């Protein structure tokens, strides 16, 4: 696939700026902040236009906080100005340059895909393998601290192979380097860059290892095969491949028999939600976090309501 050029000029197209502005306002939860931002819409759009056409954009400071469900994660939030530019970079640079090269088995963060598609593919692969082989095995892999472990230089080298436009690369690189700890969870660009970072792994598994039944959602992926011995070989090859990407597999990675039950994207292999005992464990953890002032009462009650709806 040829490298994409003439991407940066799409950033300061007024129609694209307005679309990104409206999208950010619609999806931002802090409605008071949105109301203040909308009050001076023309001024903010003009300011974004001037910043981009003059090529002097600098990423603003992040608001950093932690969440504790399902595990502790470092999350960042940006001001409205930076959010709009982040969306513009995603829609006008990263989407056209990176999405066409992704395999269909990579189901994260794209329109028409997501967790539902991932669960649907996994369910289809279970049925197909049961009919075709009878006995089969599943290699379930999970990458340890994926977002925080993404190497900036490796990512930049991958991007240079897909994007020719120097100005487009400069603004993408400035966003990547705005956080020292891998990629920041909370940015739209981070979601796109994360699914792209493992694209070479997808092609390696599908083309070199010849795994026909394969599905990945971000750093969580499944390989289906009738031979446990071959999946053991695949696991070794995947570990070696990930070393070049400066990533490591989580100790939870293992090979399952088709008779075993396991959780993928919050569901078991039958498509049912996580077991009640797992829910009880998570709720006890949330109660502990609340009692020790890590989370608010609103967060605790929201979790109780959510899990009660899922597991009546």
N, C-alpha and C positions, 0 to 999 in steps of 0.2 A: 504494500500500500504506500502510495506517495505521501511525502510529508506535506502537511497543510500549511498554506501561506495566506497572507492578506486577512488575518483574523482580527488583529488589534483594531482596525478601523471600524469594526462592528460594535466596539464598546461605546464609542461616542455618537452612535446613531440615536437621535432623540427618541424614536419609537421604541428602540430596545431599552433605553434608560427608563422610559415611562412604564414599560411592561415589568421591568425588574423592580421598580419603585412600588408599583401596585401589588406585586407578588409578595414583597417583603412586608408591606403594611397589612396584607391579608393574613399572613402566617405568623406575625409577631404577637405573642400572647399579652404583652404589656400594652393594653389599649390606651392608657394615658400617654405613654410615650408616642404611640402611633398618632393620637389626636394632635399632639403638639407638633409632630413632624408634618402632618397633613396641612396644618395651618399656614405653613410657608412652603408649599409644594413647589412652586415655580422657582423660588430662590434656591432650594436644595437641588433640584434637577439641574439648574444652571451651574451650580457649584460643582456638581459631579461631572458635567460636560466639560467645564474648564479644566478640571483636574486631569481628566483622561486625555483630552486633546493636546494638552501641554506636556503630558507624560511625566507628571511630577507627583504621582500618587505614592503616599507612604501609609503603610498599615497602622491604624490607630491602636491604642492599648486595649488589651483584653480584660474583660471581667471574668475572673477565674473562680470556679466553685467546684465542689465535689458532690456526686450522687452516690448512693449506697445500695441501689437496687438495679439489677440482681447482685452486683458487686461494686466495690468502690471504683469510681471512674472520675477522672479529671475532665471537667467540661469548661468550655470557654464561650463567652457571649460578646458580641461586638455592638458598637453603636450603630444607629440606623444608616448613617453615611457609608460605613464600611460594609454593612450587610448588603446594601444595594450593589456596590461594586463587586463584592464577592459573588453575588448571584449573576451579575453580568459576565464575569470571568468564566463562571461555570457554564452558563447558557451559550455564550458566543465564542468561547475559545476551547474549553475542555470537552464539551459535548460533541461538537462537530469533528474534533481531532481524535478523540479517544474512543467514543462509543462504537464506531463502526468496526473496530478491531477486536471487540470483546466477543467471547464465545457465548452461545445461548445457555450453557450450563451455569454461567455466572449470573445470578438472579437478583443481586442487591442493587438498590438505589437507582432503578430505572423504571420508566413508565410502563405499566402493564406487567411488571414482574414483582419482586418483593418476597416476603415470607410465604404468602399464599402459593405463589408459583413454585417456590422451593419445596414446600411440603407436597405439592401436587406431583412434582417430578420424582421426589423420593418415593412416594406411594406408587407411582407408575413403575418405577424401577423394581420395587419389591415384588409387584405382581408379575412383571415380565420375567424376572430372574427365577421366581418360584415355578412359573410355567415352563421355562426353558431349561432350567438346571435341576430343579427340585431342591437340592442342597446348595446353598451359596453363602458368601461371607461379605461383610461390609467393613471397610476401613474408615473409621471416623476420626478425622483430624481437626485439631484446634490449635491455632497459633498463639503463643504466649505473648500477652501485652502487645497486640498487633499494632494499633495506632501509635503507641509510644515508641515502638521499635523500628518504625519505618525510617530508613536511612535517606537523608536528604540528597546526598550525592548520587546514590543509586537511582533514586526517583528522577532526578534532573537528567541523568543520562538516558533514561527510558523516554522522557519527554522530548529530548532533542531528536530522538529517532522518529517521532511522530509530528513534531511542529517545527516548521522552517522559519516562521515569522519571529524575528529577534525581539521586537517590542512586546509581542504576546508572551514570549518566554520570560522576558524581564519582569513583567508584572506577576506572572505565575510564580516565578522564583522568589519574588519579594514576599508573597503570601506564604510560601512554604517556609522561608527563613524567619518569618515573624514569630515563630515558636521554636524553642530549642528542643522540646521533647517530642520528636516525631511529628505527627500531624495532629492538629487540634480537633478534638471531638466537639462538634457544634457548628462548624463551618460547612457550607454547601460544597466548597471546593475540596474539603477534606474527604467527604463521602465519595466524590468522583475519583479523586486521586487514589484513594484506598482500594477501590474495586479495580482500578487500572494497575496498581502496583503488582498484583498477583496474576496479571494477565499472562505473563510468560510461563508461570506455573501451570495455568489452565491449559495452554498449548502443549506444554511438556507432558502433562498427564494424558491428554486426549490423543496426541500425535506420536509421542515417543514411547510412552508406556502402553498405548493402545487400549485405554480404559474407555469403553463405550458408554457405560452407565455411571455418570459422574455429575454431581451437583455441588455448587458452592454458594454460600451466602457470606460475604465478607471473608472472615478468617475461619469460618466453620464449614467443612466440606466432607462429602461422603464419596467413597469409591466402592462400586459393587463388582464382584467377580466370583466365579465358581470355585477358584483355587485359593485356598488360604496361603499356600506357599508362595504364590505369585503376589498376593497382597503384601506379604512380609517383605518380599523383594521391592515392591513399590514403595513401602514405608521407608526403607533404607535409601532409595533413590530420591524420595521427596525430601528427606532430612538433608542429604547432600546438596540438593538443589537450593533449599532454603538457606543453607550456610552462605551461599554466594549472595543471597539477598539480605544477609545479616538478620535473619529471623530464626526462631527456634520453635519447635512444637511443644505444646502443653503436655505435661505428664498424663493428662486424661486421654490422650490419643491411644487408641487400641483397635484391635480387630474383633468384630462381633460375628457370631454365628447368626443365621437368619432366625434361629429359635430365640435368641436373646432379645430383650427389650432395651431400648435406649432412647434418650431424649435428643431430638434434633429440632432446633428453632422453637423450643418450648413444647413440643409435642412428642408422643411416643410413635412407634412405627405404624400403629393403627390410626394415627391422626388425632388421638385423644390428648387433652391438655395434661400437663404434668400432674403427677400423683398428689393426692390430698396431703400425704405426709410431707411432701416437699413444700407445699403451700403453707402448712403449719410451721415448718421450720423457718420459712422466709418471714412469716408474720411475727414469730418470736424474735427474729433478728431485727425487724422493723421496730418492735416494741422496745428492744434494748437500745437501739439508736435514738429513739425518742427520749427515753429516760435519761440518756447521757448527753442530751442536747445536740445531737448530730443532725437531726431532722426536726421539722415542725410538726405540730399536731395535725395540720392540714394534710401533710404528706402521709402521715400514719393512717388517718381516716380514709384517704383516697385509696390506699392499698387495700384496706379491709373491704371497702365497697367493690373494688375491682375484682378481687379474688372471690368474693361472695357471689358475684355475677357469673364468674367462670366456673366455679365449683359449688353450685347450690346444694 
